[in-house]
Amino acid sequence: MLASFKSIGAYVPEKILSNEDLEKMVDTSDEWIQKRTGIRERRIAEDEITSDMGVKAGEIAISRAGLRKDEIDAVICATISPDYFCMPSTANMISHKLGLNPVTSFDISAACTGFIYALNMAKSFVQSGTFKNVLIIGAEKLSSIVDYEDRTTCILFGDGAGAAVIGRTEMQQEAIIDVHTGADANYSDYLITPGGGSAEPTSLETIKNRRHFMKMQGNATFKVAVKTLTKDVIEILEKNGIDSNEIDHFVPHQANYRIIKAVGDALKMPKEKVALTVGKYGNTSSASIPMAINDLYESGKLKRGELMLLDAFGGGLTWGSALVPFGGE
């Protein structure tokens, strides 16, 4: 049994938060943000929650896969900004809102690498014969966990969702080739939301000290990200005997333009092959890779059978890469 990346879909909220808007909120500037990150603006969900955005992306992905909703066997949602603290899962809510009940649905938490983790699980489910069609979603309302008094983080993150259907195929050329994932908690304090869990249960003190917002050591994270991502993508290419010039689209996690450029340069990847959406969406964590794939698709650049190299790094720390032919129409 082979698994194929059957379709892509995405959704972004209407509200735009520009660098100029942030200049009025914290001590920063458009010039500084663009120079350090490549970000010009990001989207902010106002009257929508994470599952709402996941539903809209999911509906598009299901439709583009040419499937009825009752043909979806499972829903996996990658998110660090779930609707509820621990239950029900955001995937449960997405499944319910899509009318898919009672299919298997659950969340995974792997931060910015979440979509690749979900892809790996869906691939295994389909290849084992457990499910025929798995809807995977990266959905984030990061504005709900960003401290807009902290200029090191609030300039980076935005909201949005991306979704894909992973289904069966009999065509080897359309099958997902390989997926790598990894994690190392030695660096867990580099990118962390410290308050609210069992380590620091919610209290007046944790709220007062703003411990329920994301905290990041930016420079340290940058250095580890470039080193880890470069090593991981080189390893997955070598393992599968694929040269970087055989890649049609390099789709990295959209965290920071400098990280994307450093990894792309290490691979000697021509800039026209590198998907780049960080400027208009910022870092949308688990949603960034499917949103970037969707941009390629909707702009007419992504064609059936073309080979994508996906690559992500996130809090945990986690990382992952994948070699994925596009199996959609």
C-alpha positions in Angstrom: 0.0 0.0 0.0 1.4 3.4 -1.0 0.5 6.9 0.4 0.1 10.0 -1.7 -0.2 13.7 -1.0 -3.6 14.2 -2.7 -4.5 17.8 -2.2 -3.7 21.1 -0.5 -5.8 23.9 0.9 -5.3 26.9 3.2 -7.1 29.8 4.9 -5.9 33.1 6.3 -7.9 35.6 8.3 -8.7 39.0 6.8 -7.1 41.3 9.3 -3.5 42.3 8.5 -1.1 43.4 11.3 1.7 45.3 9.6 5.1 46.3 10.8 3.9 49.8 10.9 1.1 48.7 13.3 3.7 47.1 15.5 5.7 50.2 15.6 2.9 51.8 17.6 2.7 48.9 20.0 6.3 48.1 20.9 9.8 49.6 20.5 10.6 48.3 17.0 10.6 49.5 13.4 9.6 48.2 10.0 13.2 48.4 8.8 14.6 46.4 11.7 11.9 43.7 11.4 12.4 43.2 7.7 16.2 43.2 8.0 16.2 40.6 10.7 13.3 38.4 9.6 12.0 39.3 6.2 8.5 39.8 7.6 6.4 42.7 6.4 3.0 41.7 7.8 1.0 38.9 9.4 -2.7 37.9 9.6 -4.7 38.0 12.8 -7.9 36.1 13.6 -10.4 38.2 15.4 -13.8 36.4 15.6 -12.4 33.0 14.7 -10.7 30.3 16.7 -8.1 27.7 15.6 -10.7 25.1 14.7 -12.7 27.6 12.5 -9.6 28.2 10.4 -8.8 24.5 10.3 -12.3 23.7 9.0 -12.0 26.2 6.2 -8.6 24.9 5.1 -9.9 21.3 5.4 -13.0 21.9 3.3 -10.8 23.1 0.5 -8.4 20.2 0.7 -11.2 17.6 0.7 -12.9 19.3 -2.3 -9.6 19.4 -4.2 -9.0 15.8 -3.5 -12.3 15.0 -5.2 -13.6 13.3 -2.1 -16.9 13.4 -0.2 -16.6 14.2 3.4 -17.7 10.8 4.4 -14.7 9.3 2.7 -12.3 10.9 5.3 -11.3 8.3 7.8 -9.2 10.3 10.3 -8.3 13.9 11.1 -4.9 14.9 12.6 -4.5 18.5 13.7 -1.0 19.9 14.5 -1.3 23.0 16.7 0.3 24.8 19.7 -2.7 27.1 20.0 -5.6 24.7 20.5 -9.2 25.7 21.1 -9.1 24.3 24.6 -6.2 23.7 27.0 -6.3 19.9 27.0 -9.7 18.6 25.8 -11.5 18.3 23.6 -8.8 18.3 20.9 -9.0 20.8 18.1 -9.1 17.9 15.7 -12.3 16.7 17.5 -13.8 20.2 17.0 -12.7 20.3 13.3 -14.2 16.9 12.7 -17.4 17.9 14.3 -17.7 21.2 12.4 -17.0 19.4 9.1 -19.7 16.8 9.9 -17.2 13.9 9.9 -18.2 12.3 13.2 -17.4 9.7 14.4 -14.0 9.3 12.7 -10.7 9.1 14.6 -9.4 12.6 15.3 -6.6 13.8 17.6 -4.1 16.6 18.0 -0.3 16.5 18.0 2.0 19.1 19.5 5.3 19.5 17.7 5.3 23.2 17.3 6.5 24.4 13.8 7.3 20.8 12.8 3.8 19.7 13.5 2.6 19.4 9.9 5.6 17.1 9.0 4.9 15.0 12.1 1.2 14.7 11.0 2.3 13.8 7.5 4.5 11.0 8.8 1.7 9.6 10.9 -0.8 9.8 8.0 1.6 8.1 5.7 2.0 5.3 8.1 -1.8 4.9 8.6 -2.4 4.8 4.9 0.5 2.4 4.1 -0.6 0.0 6.9 -4.1 -0.1 5.5 -5.6 1.4 8.8 -7.2 4.3 6.9 -7.8 5.2 3.3 -7.9 9.0 3.5 -6.4 11.1 6.3 -7.0 14.8 6.6 -4.0 16.5 8.1 -4.2 20.1 9.3 -1.8 22.6 10.7 -3.8 25.4 12.3 -2.7 28.2 14.6 -4.2 31.2 16.3 -0.8 32.3 17.6 -2.1 35.7 18.4 -3.8 34.1 21.4 -0.4 33.1 23.0 1.8 36.0 21.8 2.8 38.7 24.3 2.3 42.0 22.5 4.5 43.6 25.0 7.4 41.4 24.0 9.1 42.7 20.9 11.2 39.6 20.5 8.2 37.4 19.7 5.2 39.6 18.7 6.9 40.7 15.5 7.2 37.1 14.3 4.0 35.3 14.6 0.6 35.2 12.8 -2.5 33.2 12.3 -3.7 30.8 9.6 -4.3 27.2 8.6 -3.3 24.7 6.0 -4.6 21.2 5.2 -3.9 18.2 3.0 -5.4 14.9 2.2 -3.1 11.9 2.4 -4.6 8.9 0.6 -3.9 5.6 -1.2 -2.2 5.3 -4.6 -1.0 2.5 -6.7 1.4 4.7 -8.6 4.9 4.6 -7.3 5.8 8.0 -8.8 3.0 9.7 -6.8 3.9 8.0 -3.5 5.5 9.9 -0.6 9.1 8.9 -0.7 10.3 9.5 2.9 9.7 11.5 6.0 12.2 12.3 8.8 11.3 13.6 12.2 13.4 14.2 15.4 13.4 16.1 18.7 15.9 17.1 21.4 14.6 18.5 24.8 18.1 19.6 25.7 17.1 22.9 24.1 13.5 23.0 25.4 14.0 26.4 27.0 14.9 28.0 23.7 11.3 28.2 22.7 8.7 27.5 25.3 5.3 28.5 26.8 6.1 27.9 30.5 2.9 28.6 32.3 -0.4 26.6 32.4 0.8 23.0 32.4 1.7 20.7 35.3 5.2 22.2 35.5 3.7 25.7 36.3 0.0 25.3 37.0 -2.1 28.4 36.3 -2.1 30.8 39.2 -2.3 34.6 39.9 1.5 34.6 39.9 1.9 32.9 36.5 -0.6 35.3 35.0 1.0 38.3 36.6 4.4 37.3 35.2 2.9 36.6 31.7 4.1 33.0 31.8 1.3 31.8 29.5 2.8 33.5 26.5 5.5 32.2 24.2 9.1 32.9 25.3 12.0 32.6 22.9 15.8 32.9 22.9 16.1 34.1 19.4 19.8 34.1 18.6 20.3 30.6 20.2 17.3 29.2 18.3 18.6 30.6 15.0 22.0 29.0 15.3 20.6 25.6 16.2 17.9 25.8 13.5 20.3 26.5 10.7 22.7 23.7 11.7 20.0 21.1 12.4 17.9 21.8 9.3 20.9 21.8 6.9 22.1 18.5 8.3 18.6 16.9 8.2 17.8 17.9 4.6 21.2 16.7 3.4 20.7 13.4 5.1 17.2 12.7 3.7 18.5 13.5 0.2 21.5 11.3 0.5 19.5 8.4 2.1 17.1 8.4 -0.9 19.8 9.0 -3.6 18.3 12.3 -4.7 20.3 15.3 -5.8 19.1 18.7 -4.8 18.8 19.7 -8.5 16.0 17.0 -8.8 13.9 19.0 -6.3 11.2 21.0 -8.0 10.1 23.0 -4.9 11.9 23.5 -1.6 9.2 24.3 0.9 10.8 25.3 4.3 9.1 26.3 7.4 8.4 30.1 7.1 10.0 31.3 10.4 12.7 33.7 9.3 14.1 34.7 5.8 17.7 34.4 7.1 17.2 30.8 8.1 15.5 29.9 4.8 18.3 31.5 2.8 21.1 29.8 4.9 19.6 26.4 4.4 18.8 27.1 0.7 22.3 28.2 0.1 23.7 25.1 1.7 21.7 23.0 -0.7 22.7 25.2 -3.6 19.0 25.6 -4.3 18.1 28.2 -6.9 15.9 30.9 -5.4 13.1 30.3 -7.9 12.7 26.9 -6.4 12.3 28.2 -2.8 8.8 28.8 -1.5 8.7 32.1 0.3 5.6 33.4 2.1 7.2 34.6 5.4 7.0 38.2 4.2 3.2 38.3 4.0 2.2 35.7 6.7 5.0 35.7 9.3 5.6 32.5 11.2 2.4 30.5 11.5 4.1 27.5 13.2 2.5 24.2 12.1 0.4 26.0 9.4 3.3 27.6 7.6 4.4 24.7 5.3 0.9 23.8 4.1 0.1 27.5 3.6 3.3 27.8 1.5 2.4 24.8 -0.6 -1.1 26.2 -1.1 0.5 29.5 -2.4 2.5 27.5 -4.9 -0.6 25.6 -6.0 -2.9 28.6 -6.3 -0.3 30.5 -8.2 -0.1 27.7 -10.8 3.6 26.8 -9.9 2.9 23.4 -8.4 2.0 20.6 -10.8 1.1 17.0 -10.4 4.1 14.8 -10.0 6.5 17.5 -9.1 8.8 16.8 -6.2 8.7 18.9 -3.0 11.3 18.9 -0.2 9.7 20.0 3.0 11.7 21.1 6.0 10.8 22.5 9.4 12.2 23.3 12.9 10.3 24.2 16.0 10.0 24.4 19.8 10.7 21.2 21.7 13.1 21.4 20.0 11.7 19.4 17.0 12.6 19.1 13.4 11.6 17.2 10.3 11.9 16.9 6.5 10.0 15.1 3.8 10.3 14.2 0.1 6.9 14.4 -1.3 5.7 14.2 -4.9 2.5 16.3 -5.4 -0.3 13.9 -6.2 -3.1 16.4 -6.7 -4.7 17.8 -9.9 
